[in-house]
Amino acid sequence: MMRSFSKEDHCRCAIMFTRSPEVGKVKTRLSETLGTEVVLEIYKAFGRDVIETVKKHTDHIRISYYPMGTVGEVREWLGEGFNYLPQKGKNLGDRMRNAFTGAFSDGFCRVVLLGADMPDLPGSIIDEAFSKLSSHPSVIGPALDGGYYLIGFQQEKFFPQAFDNIPWGTQHVLNKTLSIFKGAKQNIHILPSWQDTDDYKDLLALRKRIAEEKTIAHHSAGVLKAIPL
């Protein structure tokens, strides 16, 4: 049954950061083991699962895609009903900061940004993120690889310095980000840890979770079932 949204819910916005689904350009670490064509199908399934979960928990979703000029490919993949906006900035930190600034400028008061590589992320975590932003200026979801899978802010307490001088793509992303919050005496709520899927080991762990639990990642389950791993 579809959830009905209250007036307060209309203050919420979720931004999904993603890359255009191009052969050889997505999940390159996985491609080393499985090949680019197979990995592209996995990547597409991940994104569809994340979107299906997110849209049950907010009625405002922005797809922030990269690179510019690929909106047609991204829309064909994820469908209509979302606001498609290109990522803008010279690095990942700039692009994330600009995505938040744009959403807040458009009047949203609680905004979360998440990636597209954790297809079985429970909807309860998304609800927790939005709920905690009623009483906390920011939230963050630690990923098991040392990064984070979600970050969110209140409009009035947006802290853009959180994206400054971060060693993106390393195991130090989360710790560096939290140290910036701590150094500025900024309060942040820590969400439950979750595992994103970047390499072959992560993919095997995802398949095991899907096999052992009643999964919400139906698209990913179907693709992984058809692939000999």
Helices and strands as residue ranges (DSSP letters): G 8-11, E 12-19, H 28-34, H 36-54, E 61-66, H 71-78, E 83-86, H 92-105, E 110-114, H 123-132, E 138-142, E 148-154, G 160-163, H 173-183, E 189-190, H 200-212, H 218-225
